[in-house]
């Protein structure tokens, strides 16, 4: 069985892919609702990787509010991400689950959401530690 850091690295790599896709789509003026979903997915994967690194048992959830709440147990400074978690969870749910029409977000709102996801990722990487992340993207 792989160690927790190896599993966390895998989650982080998938989160990096989602964030890069969100940034590329944002740069070309692509669908803002898809950017929002990708931002949520990047944050979700980083939070799950962080939690697994700390011994958390993986659960099926897309609710970043729940994941941030759990992450605060290990890193209290993440508490200020609760509002981002609420918004990003809504981006995901509105994108993934019809019957509602596609959500309409501004490019500025999605740029801010992307920046907040980048902040979350940087803080999680700092919390896990650079030495533990050797070999991670």
TIVO-570826 format. One line per 10 residues: number of its first residue (from 1); their letters; for each residue x, y, z of C-alpha. Coordinates in Angstrom, 3 decimals. Layout:
// TIVO-570826
NUM> A> X,Y,Z | ...
END
This chain:
// TIVO-570826
1> XXXXXXXXXX> 0.000,0.000,0.000 | 1.429,3.411,-0.906 | 2.328,5.758,1.909 | 0.157,8.768,2.677 | 2.570,11.241,1.083 | 2.570,9.286,-2.157 | -1.224,9.257,-2.215 | -1.291,12.988,-1.410 | 1.114,13.668,-4.289 | -1.256,11.883,-6.660
11> XXXXXXXXXX> -4.176,14.034,-5.492 | -2.041,17.175,-5.831 | -1.002,16.246,-9.387 | -4.645,15.887,-10.410 | -5.459,19.187,-8.694 | -2.638,20.897,-10.586 | -4.069,19.581,-13.845 | -7.515,20.989,-13.020 | -6.108,24.379,-12.034 | -3.981,24.600,-15.186
21> XXXXXXXXXX> -7.039,23.758,-17.296 | -9.067,26.450,-15.494 | -6.337,29.035,-16.083 | -6.012,28.115,-19.778 | -9.761,28.329,-20.285 | -9.930,31.647,-18.446 | -7.082,33.030,-20.593 | -8.963,32.358,-23.817 | -12.285,33.654,-22.517 | -13.804,30.185,-22.306
31> XXXXXXXXXX> -16.896,29.128,-20.434 | -16.802,30.723,-16.950 | -19.043,27.999,-15.462 | -16.514,25.384,-16.555 | -13.697,27.467,-15.034 | -15.641,27.510,-11.761 | -16.086,23.754,-11.783 | -12.381,23.205,-12.500 | -11.384,25.615,-9.714 | -13.601,23.679,-7.300
41> XXXXXXXXXX> -12.096,20.395,-8.448 | -8.526,21.664,-7.991 | -9.313,22.846,-4.460 | -11.141,19.601,-3.629 | -8.225,17.461,-4.749 | -5.710,19.521,-2.792 | -7.844,19.438,0.334 | -8.338,15.685,0.055 | -4.612,15.154,-0.508 | -3.814,17.321,2.516
51> XXXXXXXXXX> -6.296,15.446,4.675 | -5.081,12.029,3.517 | -1.518,13.113,4.301 | -2.728,13.735,7.858 | -4.394,10.318,8.136 | -7.956,11.222,7.128 | -10.010,8.402,5.633 | -11.216,9.314,2.144 | -14.935,10.043,1.843 | -17.050,10.783,-1.200
61> XXXXXXXXXX> -17.890,14.457,-1.052 | -17.604,17.509,-3.252 | -18.451,19.898,-0.417 | -15.428,22.124,0.141 | -17.063,23.539,3.281 | -16.835,20.098,4.858 | -13.273,19.568,3.642 | -12.069,22.978,4.865 | -13.741,22.263,8.206 | -11.770,19.022,8.464
71> XXXXXXXXXX> -8.536,20.667,7.272 | -8.791,23.346,9.978 | -8.212,20.546,12.501 | -4.675,20.216,11.137 | -4.078,23.788,9.948 | -6.240,26.388,11.738 | -5.060,29.193,9.447 | -7.203,27.698,6.654 | -10.342,28.922,8.464 | -10.373,32.099,6.380
81> XXXXXXXXXX> -11.070,29.967,3.283 | -14.625,29.126,4.386 | -16.219,31.747,2.116 | -14.201,30.521,-0.881 | -15.236,26.949,-0.004 | -18.913,27.938,0.002 | -18.677,29.727,-3.356 | -16.582,27.049,-5.050 | -18.947,24.309,-3.898 | -21.810,26.260,-5.487
91> XXXXXXXXXX> -19.834,26.597,-8.748 | -19.467,22.831,-8.866 | -23.069,22.004,-7.995 | -24.507,24.568,-10.409 | -22.303,23.228,-13.210 | -22.829,19.528,-12.618 | -26.474,19.188,-11.740 | -29.214,20.367,-14.092 | -32.103,21.139,-14.693 | -31.003,24.717,-14.218
101> XXXXXXXXXX> -29.462,26.515,-17.199 | -25.701,27.043,-17.182 | -24.674,29.510,-14.505 | -23.463,32.910,-15.651 | -20.303,34.205,-13.993 | -18.090,37.075,-14.985 | -14.517,36.594,-16.081 | -13.509,38.775,-13.110 | -15.330,36.529,-10.639 | -13.654,33.447,-12.085
111> XXXXXXXXXX> -10.240,35.148,-12.047 | -10.775,35.859,-8.331 | -11.878,32.258,-7.694 | -8.797,30.996,-9.530 | -6.558,33.252,-7.423 | -8.197,31.962,-4.249 | -7.635,28.359,-5.358 | -3.975,29.200,-6.038 | -3.741,30.641,-2.509 | -5.296,27.514,-1.006
121> XXXXXXXXXX> -2.879,25.316,-2.952 | 0.163,27.349,-1.903 | -0.895,27.195,1.732 | -1.513,23.455,1.614 | 1.873,22.901,-0.008 | 3.499,25.002,2.713 | 1.578,23.068,5.383 | 2.713,19.714,4.056 | 6.270,20.966,3.693 | 8.598,21.227,0.716
131> XXXXXXX> 10.752,18.285,1.810 | 7.736,15.983,1.818 | 6.780,17.203,-1.646 | 10.050,16.361,-3.397 | 9.065,14.801,-6.663 | 5.634,16.459,-6.686 | 4.791,18.835,-9.525
END
